[in-house]
Amino acid sequence: PFNMLALDANFGGDRVTVSSLKFGAFDGTIGAAGVATIGAAPAFDFRIDAQNVNMQAALDSQHSKAANTIRGSLTGYVQIAGRGKGLDQVKPTMRGAGRARMENGKLVGVNVVAQALKKVNNVPGIGALVPAAVVANHPELFQSPDTDIQEASLTFAILGPRIISHDIVAHSTDYSIFADGWFDLDKNLDLAAKIKMS
């Protein structure tokens, strides 16, 4: 569902040029511009801008598994190109870059801090990083199944289905996370992160 659609585009042969596409959707606004070829060898190269888009609603509309995990309001842009018929062909060819900021977010079923501490807790020479009494006094931080995020931002590059970033920053009430690595929309990730706790 969308509202206030405005489109300025040209079509000739097997090429579509979109000078401007703007519409309201998912509680925010989306704009796009770029070119696409259709026919035997479809390809595209577009810039997409989003303002205050409900991430869960947007991902759910694309039947993405990430709709069950990610909540928040997204503002940002992506320049993305690819080729092929259908998502399975397109995903390995995707290339692009962009910037995004999320506000009032949540990772459902993923507690970043608790999982990170479990991985290093009781490692020889390190021991318990956080005393048991502190963990017991802050169950919302250490025992919650989710991660609440007040604000998060990143610049990124797209290589195939993988999103790579070297400046991921996320702020919550009790801590901040600074990360470098990659993730995809199927819940796979490989990140090096620094957690600063209050």
Residue pairs with C-beta under 8 A, 6 or more apart in sequence:
1 25
2 23
2 24
2 25
3 23
3 24
3 25
4 22
4 23
4 24
5 21
5 22
5 23
6 20
6 21
6 22
6 23
7 18
7 20
7 21
7 22
8 18
8 19
8 20
8 21
9 16
9 17
9 18
9 19
9 21
10 16
10 17
10 19
11 17
14 37
14 38
14 39
15 35
15 36
15 37
15 38
16 35
16 36
16 37
16 38
17 34
17 35
18 32
18 33
18 34
18 35
18 36
18 46
19 33
20 31
20 33
21 31
21 32
21 33
22 29
22 30
22 31
23 29
23 30
24 30
25 53
25 58
26 53
26 54
26 57
26 58
26 61
27 52
27 53
27 54
27 57
27 73
28 50
28 51
28 52
28 53
28 54
28 73
28 74
28 75
29 50
29 51
29 52
29 53
30 48
30 49
30 50
30 51
30 53
31 48
31 49
31 50
32 46
32 47
32 48
32 49
33 46
33 47
34 44
34 45
34 46
34 47
35 44
35 45
35 46
36 42
36 43
36 44
36 45
36 46
37 43
37 44
41 83
42 83
42 84
42 85
43 81
43 82
43 83
43 84
44 80
44 81
44 82
44 83
45 79
45 80
45 81
46 79
46 80
46 81
47 77
47 78
47 79
47 80
48 77
48 78
48 80
49 76
49 77
50 74
50 75
50 76
50 77
51 75
52 73
52 74
52 75
53 73
53 74
53 75
54 73
54 74
55 70
55 71
55 72
55 73
55 74
55 102
55 105
56 67
56 70
56 71
56 72
58 74
59 66
59 67
59 70
59 185
60 67
64 185
65 185
65 186
65 187
66 185
66 186
66 187
68 108
68 109
69 107
69 108
69 109
69 110
69 187
70 105
70 106
70 107
70 108
71 104
71 105
71 106
71 107
71 108
72 102
72 103
72 104
72 105
72 106
72 149
72 152
73 102
73 103
73 104
73 105
74 100
74 101
74 102
75 100
75 101
75 102
75 103
76 98
76 99
76 100
76 101
77 98
77 99
77 100
78 96
78 97
78 98
78 100
78 158
79 96
79 97
79 98
80 94
80 95
80 96
80 98
80 158
81 94
81 95
81 96
82 90
82 91
82 93
82 94
82 95
83 89
83 90
83 93
84 90
84 93
91 160
91 161
92 160
92 161
93 160
94 158
94 159
94 160
94 161
95 158
95 159
96 157
96 158
97 155
97 156
97 157
97 158
98 155
98 156
98 158
99 153
99 154
99 155
99 156
100 153
100 154
100 156
101 151
101 152
101 153
102 149
102 151
102 152
102 153
103 150
103 151
104 149
104 150
105 148
105 149
105 150
105 151
105 152
106 146
106 147
106 148
106 149
107 146
107 147
107 149
108 145
108 146
109 145
109 146
110 146
110 147
111 142
111 143
111 144
111 145
111 146
111 147
112 147
112 170
112 177
112 193
112 195
113 141
113 142
113 147
113 175
113 177
113 195
113 197
114 141
114 142
114 143
114 144
116 193
116 195
117 129
117 130
117 142
120 126
120 129
121 128
121 129
121 130
122 128
130 142
135 142
135 143
138 174
141 174
141 175
147 172
148 172
148 173
149 170
149 171
149 172
150 171
150 172
150 173
151 170
151 171
152 168
152 169
152 170
152 171
153 167
153 168
153 169
154 165
154 167
154 168
154 169
155 165
155 166
155 167
156 163
156 164
156 165
157 163
157 164
157 165
158 164
161 184
161 185
161 186
162 182
162 183
162 184
163 182
163 183
163 184
164 181
164 182
165 179
165 180
165 181
165 182
166 180
167 180
168 177
168 178
168 179
168 180
168 181
168 191
168 193
169 176
169 177
169 178
169 179
170 176
170 177
170 179
171 177
174 197
174 198
175 195
175 196
175 197
175 198
176 195
176 196
177 193
177 194
177 195
177 196
178 193
178 194
178 196
179 191
179 192
179 193
179 194
180 191
180 192
180 193
181 189
181 190
181 191
181 192
181 193
182 189
182 190
182 191
183 189
183 190
183 191
